[in-house]
Amino acid sequence: MPVPALLGSARGPLWACVVPLLAFLGSCSSAPKADQTAPTRIGLYDFRSQRRFELVNEAHTARLDQYSKVRENADRKVQSNEIVAELTGWLETEGFGALAREGPSPSRGATDAVWALEVEREGKPRHLVVSKSTSPADYARCRKLKDGFLDIYNATYAGQATQTKQGESPFLAPEPPSRIRRGQ
């Protein structure tokens, strides 16, 4: 199936970047095609900032179920089964399996842990942890995996409703230009 058909209706300039990336991933993948209907969750956990980024396929969580409920944060995004299967295959081709360990990633980083990437298929998680002691060669491979995940995550549209505290804004206030701040 051609990549544009997988994406459905293209939206905005980000999709223009995703289409070539997915075409590249699909053409370069020498790994066997993953079962596209298997519930899959891919997560990136930054231990320094305590941020979590999760991408799940529709077999894991339906879009309506995810986005119709008010949640604490908007860190989880839902993507199509096909795109998550391609991303999972690409991660394996680029070395995730060789570096990963069985089981879930640690909930908190060890003393020198920086971030973790976790892939869970059908309830079976595997993870890799990048720490200050990761070798330069492994770090370069891990960084490529992280960047590939974030490219798809950032290009995935999400419409999550979140709860804000009274007086809190869900948006950052723009910083006024320095020439205006000086005049105050």
FIKOL-397479 format. One record per atom (N, C-alpha, C): atom name; residue number from 1; y, z, x; chain. Coordinates in steps of 0.05 Angstrom, whole numbers. Example, Ala and Ser with C-alpha at 12.3 -4.5 7.8 and 13.67 -1.06 7.14 Angstrom:
! residues 2
SITE   atome   num       yy       zz       xx   chaine
SITE       N     1     -114      156      264        A
SITE      CA     1      -90      156      246        A
SITE       C     1      -66      156      264        A
SITE       N     2      -45      142      257        A
SITE      CA     2      -21      143      273        A
SITE       C     2        1      157      258        A
! end
This chain:
! residues 184
SITE   atome   num       yy       zz       xx   chaine
SITE       N     1      -24        0       17        A
SITE      CA     1        0        0        0        A
SITE       C     1       25        0       18        A
SITE       N     2       44      -17       13        A
SITE      CA     2       68      -18       29        A
SITE       C     2       84        8       27        A
SITE       N     3       97       16       49        A
SITE      CA     3      112       41       49        A
SITE       C     3      133       43       28        A
SITE       N     4      149       22       22        A
SITE      CA     4      169       25        1        A
SITE       C     4      157       32      -26        A
SITE       N     5      133       22      -32        A
SITE      CA     5      120       29      -57        A
SITE       C     5      112       59      -57        A
SITE       N     6      107       70      -34        A
SITE      CA     6      100       99      -33        A
SITE       C     6      124      116      -39        A
SITE       N     7      148      106      -31        A
SITE      CA     7      172      122      -35        A
SITE       C     7      183      121      -63        A
SITE       N     8      176      102      -78        A
SITE      CA     8      187       99     -105        A
SITE       C     8      216       88     -101        A
SITE       N     9      234       98     -117        A
SITE      CA     9      261       88     -115        A
SITE       C     9      275      101      -91        A
SITE       N    10      286       85      -74        A
SITE      CA    10      299       95      -50        A
SITE       C    10      326      106      -58        A
SITE       N    11      334      128      -45        A
SITE      CA    11      359      141      -51        A
SITE       C    11      374      147      -25        A
SITE       N    12      397      135      -22        A
SITE      CA    12      415      143       -1        A
SITE       C    12      407      133       27        A
SITE       N    13      424      138       46        A
SITE      CA    13      420      128       73        A
SITE       C    13      396      142       88        A
SITE       N    14      389      166       80        A
SITE      CA    14      367      180       93        A
SITE       C    14      341      164       89        A
SITE       N    15      338      153       66        A
SITE      CA    15      313      138       60        A
SITE       C    15      311      113       78        A
SITE       N    16      334      102       86        A
SITE      CA    16      334       79      104        A
SITE       C    16      322       87      131        A
SITE       N    17      324      112      139        A
SITE      CA    17      312      122      164        A
SITE       C    17      282      129      160        A
SITE       N    18      275      138      136        A
SITE      CA    18      248      147      131        A
SITE       C    18      229      123      129        A
SITE       N    19      238      102      116        A
SITE      CA    19      221       78      112        A
SITE       C    19      210       67      139        A
SITE       N    20      228       62      159        A
SITE      CA    20      217       52      185        A
SITE       C    20      199       73      198        A
SITE       N    21      206       99      196        A
SITE      CA    21      190      119      209        A
SITE       C    21      162      120      196        A
SITE       N    22      160      119      170        A
SITE      CA    22      134      120      157        A
SITE       C    22      119       94      163        A
SITE       N    23      132       71      164        A
SITE      CA    23      118       47      171        A
SITE       C    23      107       49      199        A
SITE       N    24      122       60      217        A
SITE      CA    24      113       64      244        A
SITE       C    24       89       84      245        A
SITE       N    25       91      106      230        A
SITE      CA    25       70      125      229        A
SITE       C    25       44      113      218        A
SITE       N    26       47       97      197        A
SITE      CA    26       23       85      185        A
SITE       C    26       11       64      203        A
SITE       N    27       27       49      218        A
SITE      CA    27       16       28      235        A
SITE       C    27        4       39      261        A
SITE       N    28       15       61      270        A
SITE      CA    28        5       73      295        A
SITE       C    28      -18       92      292        A
SITE       N    29      -23      100      268        A
SITE      CA    29      -43      121      264        A
SITE       C    29      -71      110      270        A
SITE       N    30      -84      122      290        A
SITE      CA    30     -111      115      296        A
SITE       C    30     -130      136      285        A
SITE       N    31     -119      157      274        A
SITE      CA    31     -135      178      262        A
SITE       C    31     -146      168      235        A
SITE       N    32     -169      178      227        A
SITE      CA    32     -179      170      201        A
SITE       C    32     -159      179      179        A
SITE       N    33     -158      163      158        A
SITE      CA    33     -140      170      136        A
SITE       C    33     -148      196      123        A
SITE       N    34     -129      214      120        A
SITE      CA    34     -134      240      107        A
SITE       C    34     -137      236       77        A
SITE       N    35     -152      253       65        A
SITE      CA    35     -154      253       36        A
SITE       C    35     -127      259       24        A
SITE       N    36     -115      240       10        A
SITE      CA    36      -88      243        0        A
SITE       C    36      -86      262      -23        A
SITE       N    37     -108      269      -36        A
SITE      CA    37     -108      287      -59        A
SITE       C    37     -113      316      -51        A
SITE       N    38     -118      321      -25        A
SITE      CA    38     -123      348      -16        A
SITE       C    38      -97      364      -17        A
SITE       N    39      -97      388      -29        A
SITE      CA    39      -73      405      -28        A
SITE       C    39      -65      411        1        A
SITE       N    40      -40      404        8        A
SITE      CA    40      -31      407       36        A
SITE       C    40       -4      420       37        A
SITE       N    41       -1      438       56        A
SITE      CA    41       24      451       61        A
SITE       C    41       29      450       91        A
SITE       N    42       53      442       99        A
SITE      CA    42       61      441      127        A
SITE       C    42       85      459      130        A
SITE       N    43       84      478      148        A
SITE      CA    43      106      497      151        A
SITE       C    43      116      499      179        A
SITE       N    44      142      503      182        A
SITE      CA    44      154      508      208        A
SITE       C    44      169      535      205        A
SITE       N    45      163      553      223        A
SITE      CA    45      174      580      222        A
SITE       C    45      189      585      248        A
SITE       N    46      215      589      246        A
SITE      CA    46      232      595      270        A
SITE       C    46      235      626      271        A
SITE       N    47      223      637      292        A
SITE      CA    47      223      667      294        A
SITE       C    47      250      678      302        A
SITE       N    48      267      662      315        A
SITE      CA    48      293      672      323        A
SITE       C    48      312      674      299        A
SITE       N    49      312      654      282        A
SITE      CA    49      330      655      259        A
SITE       C    49      317      665      234        A
SITE       N    50      291      669      235        A
SITE      CA    50      275      678      211        A
SITE       C    50      276      657      189        A
SITE       N    51      280      631      196        A
SITE      CA    51      280      610      176        A
SITE       C    51      252      598      173        A
SITE       N    52      246      591      149        A
SITE      CA    52      220      578      142        A
SITE       C    52      226      551      129        A
SITE       N    53      212      531      136        A
SITE      CA    53      214      505      124        A
SITE       C    53      186      497      116        A
SITE       N    54      182      491       90        A
SITE      CA    54      155      483       81        A
SITE       C    54      157      457       66        A
SITE       N    55      137      440       71        A
SITE      CA    55      134      415       57        A
SITE       C    55      106      415       45        A
SITE       N    56      104      411       19        A
SITE      CA    56       78      410        6        A
SITE       C    56       76      384       -9        A
SITE       N    57       51      376      -14        A
SITE      CA    57       46      352      -29        A
SITE       C    57       44      359      -59        A
SITE       N    58       44      338      -75        A
SITE      CA    58       43      342     -104        A
SITE       C    58       16      354     -113        A
SITE       N    59       -5      350      -97        A
SITE      CA    59      -31      362     -103        A
SITE       C    59      -30      392      -98        A
SITE       N    60      -12      401      -82        A
SITE      CA    60       -9      430      -76        A
SITE       C    60        8      443      -98        A
SITE       N    61       31      432     -103        A
SITE      CA    61       51      442     -122        A
SITE       C    61       65      419     -136        A
SITE       N    62       64      419     -162        A
SITE      CA    62       78      398     -177        A
SITE       C    62      108      402     -174        A
SITE       N    63      123      380     -173        A
SITE      CA    63      152      382     -170        A
SITE       C    63      164      398     -193        A
SITE       N    64      155      393     -217        A
SITE      CA    64      166      408     -240        A
SITE       C    64      162      438     -237        A
SITE       N    65      139      446     -228        A
SITE      CA    65      133      475     -224        A
SITE       C    65      151      486     -202        A
SITE       N    66      155      471     -181        A
SITE      CA    66      171      481     -159        A
SITE       C    66      201      483     -166        A
SITE       N    67      212      462     -176        A
SITE      CA    67      241      460     -180        A
SITE       C    67      252      471     -206        A
SITE       N    68      234      477     -225        A
SITE      CA    68      244      486     -251        A
SITE       C    68      247      516     -253        A
SITE       N    69      238      531     -233        A
SITE      CA    69      241      560     -232        A
SITE       C    69      262      568     -212        A
SITE       N    70      277      589     -218        A
SITE      CA    70      296      600     -200        A
SITE       C    70      281      615     -178        A
SITE       N    71      288      609     -153        A
SITE      CA    71      274      621     -130        A
SITE       C    71      294      634     -112        A
SITE       N    72      283      650      -94        A
SITE      CA    72      300      665      -74        A
SITE       C    72      313      646      -55        A
SITE       N    73      299      624      -47        A
SITE      CA    73      310      605      -28        A
SITE       C    73      300      577      -34        A
SITE       N    74      311      558      -20        A
SITE      CA    74      303      530      -25        A
SITE       C    74      289      518        0        A
SITE       N    75      272      535       13        A
SITE      CA    75      259      527       37        A
SITE       C    75      235      509       33        A
SITE       N    76      223      509        9        A
SITE      CA    76      200      492        3        A
SITE       C    76      209      467      -12        A
SITE       N    77      198      444       -2        A
SITE      CA    77      204      418      -14        A
SITE       C    77      177      405      -21        A
SITE       N    78      177      389      -42        A
SITE      CA    78      153      375      -51        A
SITE       C    78      156      346      -45        A
SITE       N    79      136      334      -32        A
SITE      CA    79      136      306      -25        A
SITE       C    79      110      293      -37        A
SITE       N    80      109      268      -38        A
SITE      CA    80       86      254      -49        A
SITE       C    80       61      259      -33        A
SITE       N    81       38      256      -45        A
SITE      CA    81       12      259      -32        A
SITE       C    81       10      240       -8        A
SITE       N    82       18      215      -12        A
SITE      CA    82       15      195        8        A
SITE       C    82       32      201       33        A
SITE       N    83       56      209       29        A
SITE      CA    83       74      214       53        A
SITE       C    83       64      238       68        A
SITE       N    84       56      259       54        A
SITE      CA    84       45      283       68        A
SITE       C    84       19      276       82        A
SITE       N    85        2      259       71        A
SITE      CA    85      -22      251       84        A
SITE       C    85      -16      235      110        A
SITE       N    86        4      217      108        A
SITE      CA    86       12      202      132        A
SITE       C    86       24      221      153        A
SITE       N    87       40      240      145        A
SITE      CA    87       52      259      164        A
SITE       C    87       29      276      177        A
SITE       N    88       11      285      161        A
SITE      CA    88      -12      301      172        A
SITE       C    88      -28      284      192        A
SITE       N    89      -33      259      185        A
SITE      CA    89      -48      241      204        A
SITE       C    89      -32      237      230        A
SITE       N    90       -6      233      227        A
SITE      CA    90       11      229      251        A
SITE       C    90       11      254      268        A
SITE       N    91       13      278      256        A
SITE      CA    91       12      303      272        A
SITE       C    91      -14      305      288        A
SITE       N    92      -37      297      275        A
SITE      CA    92      -62      298      289        A
SITE       C    92      -63      278      312        A
SITE       N    93      -53      254      307        A
SITE      CA    93      -53      233      327        A
SITE       C    93      -36      241      351        A
SITE       N    94      -15      256      346        A
SITE      CA    94        4      264      368        A
SITE       C    94       -4      290      382        A
SITE       N    95      -27      302      374        A
SITE      CA    95      -37      324      390        A
SITE       C    95      -37      351      376        A
SITE       N    96      -30      353      351        A
SITE      CA    96      -30      379      337        A
SITE       C    96      -58      392      339        A
SITE       N    97      -79      377      333        A
SITE      CA    97     -106      388      333        A
SITE       C    97     -114      400      360        A
SITE       N    98     -106      387      382        A
SITE      CA    98     -113      397      409        A
SITE       C    98      -99      423      416        A
SITE       N    99      -75      427      404        A
SITE      CA    99      -60      451      411        A
SITE       C    99      -63      473      390        A
SITE       N   100      -73      467      366        A
SITE      CA   100      -74      486      344        A
SITE       C   100      -97      506      346        A
SITE       N   101      -92      528      333        A
SITE      CA   101     -113      549      331        A
SITE       C   101     -119      552      301        A
SITE       N   102     -143      561      296        A
SITE      CA   102     -151      566      268        A
SITE       C   102     -136      591      257        A
SITE       N   103     -131      590      231        A
SITE      CA   103     -118      613      218        A
SITE       C   103      -89      609      214        A
SITE       N   104      -76      627      199        A
SITE      CA   104      -48      625      193        A
SITE       C   104      -31      632      218        A
SITE       N   105       -7      622      219        A
SITE      CA   105       11      629      241        A
SITE       C   105       20      658      237        A
SITE       N   106       27      671      259        A
SITE      CA   106       36      699      256        A
SITE       C   106       61      701      239        A
SITE       N   107       63      723      224        A
SITE      CA   107       86      726      206        A
SITE       C   107      111      732      222        A
SITE       N   108      108      745      244        A
SITE      CA   108      130      750      262        A
SITE       C   108      122      740      290        A
SITE       N   109      141      731      304        A
SITE      CA   109      136      721      331        A
SITE       C   109      128      743      350        A
SITE       N   110      110      737      368        A
SITE      CA   110      104      756      390        A
SITE       C   110      130      759      406        A
SITE       N   111      129      775      426        A
SITE      CA   111      154      780      441        A
SITE       C   111      167      755      452        A
SITE       N   112      150      736      460        A
SITE      CA   112      162      712      471        A
SITE       C   112      159      687      453        A
SITE       N   113      150      690      429        A
SITE      CA   113      146      667      411        A
SITE       C   113      173      657      401        A
SITE       N   114      176      631      399        A
SITE      CA   114      201      619      390        A
SITE       C   114      198      607      362        A
SITE       N   115      177      590      358        A
SITE      CA   115      172      579      332        A
SITE       C   115      143      572      329        A
SITE       N   116      134      567      304        A
SITE      CA   116      106      560      299        A
SITE       C   116      106      537      279        A
SITE       N   117       86      520      282        A
SITE      CA   117       81      498      263        A
SITE       C   117       53      503      251        A
SITE       N   118       51      502      225        A
SITE      CA   118       26      508      211        A
SITE       C   118       19      485      192        A
SITE       N   119       -6      477      192        A
SITE      CA   119      -16      457      172        A
SITE       C   119      -39      470      157        A
SITE       N   120      -36      471      131        A
SITE      CA   120      -57      482      114        A
SITE       C   120      -67      460       95        A
SITE       N   121      -93      454       97        A
SITE      CA   121     -105      434       79        A
SITE       C   121     -128      448       65        A
SITE       N   122     -127      446       39        A
SITE      CA   122     -148      458       22        A
SITE       C   122     -153      488       28        A
SITE       N   123     -131      502       33        A
SITE      CA   123     -133      531       38        A
SITE       C   123     -142      539       66        A
SITE       N   124     -144      520       85        A
SITE      CA   124     -153      526      112        A
SITE       C   124     -130      521      131        A
SITE       N   125     -116      542      139        A
SITE      CA   125      -93      538      157        A
SITE       C   125     -100      536      187        A
SITE       N   126      -84      520      201        A
SITE      CA   126      -85      519      230        A
SITE       C   126      -56      520      240        A
SITE       N   127      -52      530      263        A
SITE      CA   127      -24      533      273        A
SITE       C   127      -22      530      303        A
SITE       N   128        2      524      312        A
SITE      CA   128        8      526      340        A
SITE       C   128       34      542      343        A
SITE       N   129       36      557      364        A
SITE      CA   129       59      574      369        A
SITE       C   129       71      565      395        A
SITE       N   130       97      561      395        A
SITE      CA   130      112      554      419        A
SITE       C   130      126      579      429        A
SITE       N   131      122      586      454        A
SITE      CA   131      133      610      465        A
SITE       C   131      148      603      491        A
SITE       N   132      160      623      502        A
SITE      CA   132      174      619      527        A
SITE       C   132      155      612      550        A
SITE       N   133      130      619      546        A
SITE      CA   133      110      613      567        A
SITE       C   133       95      587      562        A
SITE       N   134      102      571      542        A
SITE      CA   134       89      545      537        A
SITE       C   134       96      527      560        A
SITE       N   135       75      512      570        A
SITE      CA   135       80      494      593        A
SITE       C   135       99      472      585        A
SITE       N   136      113      461      604        A
SITE      CA   136      132      439      598        A
SITE       C   136      118      415      584        A
SITE       N   137       94      408      593        A
SITE      CA   137       80      385      580        A
SITE       C   137       73      391      551        A
SITE       N   138       62      415      546        A
SITE      CA   138       56      423      519        A
SITE       C   138       81      426      502        A
SITE       N   139      102      437      514        A
SITE      CA   139      127      439      499        A
SITE       C   139      138      412      490        A
SITE       N   140      136      392      507        A
SITE      CA   140      146      365      500        A
SITE       C   140      129      354      476        A
SITE       N   141      103      359      477        A
SITE      CA   141       86      349      454        A
SITE       C   141       93      365      429        A
SITE       N   142       96      391      431        A
SITE      CA   142      103      408      408        A
SITE       C   142      130      400      397        A
SITE       N   143      149      395      414        A
SITE      CA   143      176      387      405        A
SITE       C   143      175      361      390        A
SITE       N   144      159      342      398        A
SITE      CA   144      156      317      384        A
SITE       C   144      144      322      356        A
SITE       N   145      124      340      354        A
SITE      CA   145      113      347      328        A
SITE       C   145      133      359      310        A
SITE       N   146      149      378      321        A
SITE      CA   146      169      391      306        A
SITE       C   146      190      372      295        A
SITE       N   147      199      354      313        A
SITE      CA   147      220      334      305        A
SITE       C   147      209      315      284        A
SITE       N   148      184      307      286        A
SITE      CA   148      172      289      266        A
SITE       C   148      171      303      239        A
SITE       N   149      163      328      239        A
SITE      CA   149      162      344      214        A
SITE       C   149      190      346      202        A
SITE       N   150      209      354      218        A
SITE      CA   150      237      358      208        A
SITE       C   150      249      332      198        A
SITE       N   151      242      309      210        A
SITE      CA   151      252      283      200        A
SITE       C   151      244      279      171        A
SITE       N   152      219      284      165        A
SITE      CA   152      209      280      138        A
SITE       C   152      220      302      120        A
SITE       N   153      220      326      129        A
SITE      CA   153      230      349      113        A
SITE       C   153      259      344      105        A
SITE       N   154      276      336      124        A
SITE      CA   154      304      332      119        A
SITE       C   154      310      308      101        A
SITE       N   155      292      289      101        A
SITE      CA   155      295      265       84        A
SITE       C   155      283      269       57        A
SITE       N   156      271      292       52        A
SITE      CA   156      258      297       26        A
SITE       C   156      279      310        7        A
SITE       N   157      283      296      -16        A
SITE      CA   157      302      307      -36        A
SITE       C   157      290      331      -49        A
SITE       N   158      306      351      -54        A
SITE      CA   158      297      375      -68        A
SITE       C   158      320      385      -87        A
SITE       N   159      313      394     -110        A
SITE      CA   159      332      404     -129        A
SITE       C   159      326      432     -137        A
SITE       N   160      323      450     -118        A
SITE      CA   160      315      477     -123        A
SITE       C   160      338      494     -134        A
SITE       N   161      333      509     -156        A
SITE      CA   161      352      528     -166        A
SITE       C   161      347      554     -151        A
SITE       N   162      369      566     -141        A
SITE      CA   162      366      592     -126        A
SITE       C   162      385      612     -139        A
SITE       N   163      378      637     -135        A
SITE      CA   163      394      659     -145        A
SITE       C   163      413      669     -124        A
SITE       N   164      439      670     -131        A
SITE      CA   164      459      681     -112        A
SITE       C   164      469      708     -122        A
SITE       N   165      477      724     -103        A
SITE      CA   165      487      751     -110        A
SITE       C   165      516      747     -120        A
SITE       N   166      525      766     -135        A
SITE      CA   166      553      765     -146        A
SITE       C   166      573      764     -123        A
SITE       N   167      591      745     -124        A
SITE      CA   167      611      741     -104        A
SITE       C   167      602      724      -80        A
SITE       N   168      577      717      -80        A
SITE      CA   168      566      701      -58        A
SITE       C   168      566      671      -66        A
SITE       N   169      572      654      -47        A
SITE      CA   169      572      625      -53        A
SITE       C   169      548      612      -40        A
SITE       N   170      535      593      -53        A
SITE      CA   170      512      580      -41        A
SITE       C   170      521      560      -19        A
SITE       N   171      547      555      -17        A
SITE      CA   171      557      536        2        A
SITE       C   171      574      549       23        A
SITE       N   172      575      538       47        A
SITE      CA   172      593      549       67        A
SITE       C   172      621      539       62        A
SITE       N   173      640      556       65        A
SITE      CA   173      668      548       61        A
SITE       C   173      676      531       85        A
SITE       N   174      690      509       80        A
SITE      CA   174      699      493      103        A
SITE       C   174      719      507      120        A
SITE       N   175      717      503      145        A
SITE      CA   175      736      516      164        A
SITE       C   175      761      499      164        A
SITE       N   176      785      511      159        A
SITE      CA   176      810      495      159        A
SITE       C   176      816      486      187        A
SITE       N   177      829      464      190        A
SITE      CA   177      837      454      217        A
SITE       C   177      854      475      231        A
SITE       N   178      852      475      257        A
SITE      CA   178      867      495      273        A
SITE       C   178      897      494      269        A
SITE       N   179      908      471      264        A
SITE      CA   179      937      469      260        A
SITE       C   179      945      484      235        A
SITE       N   180      928      486      215        A
SITE      CA   180      934      500      190        A
SITE       C   180      930      530      194        A
SITE       N   181      909      538      209        A
SITE      CA   181      904      566      214        A
SITE       C   181      926      579      230        A
SITE       N   182      938      565      248        A
SITE      CA   182      960      576      265        A
SITE       C   182      984      582      248        A
SITE       N   183      988      566      227        A
SITE      CA   183     1012      569      211        A
SITE       C   183     1010      592      191        A
SITE       N   184      988      606      189        A
SITE      CA   184      986      628      170        A
SITE       C   184     1001      653      178        A
! end
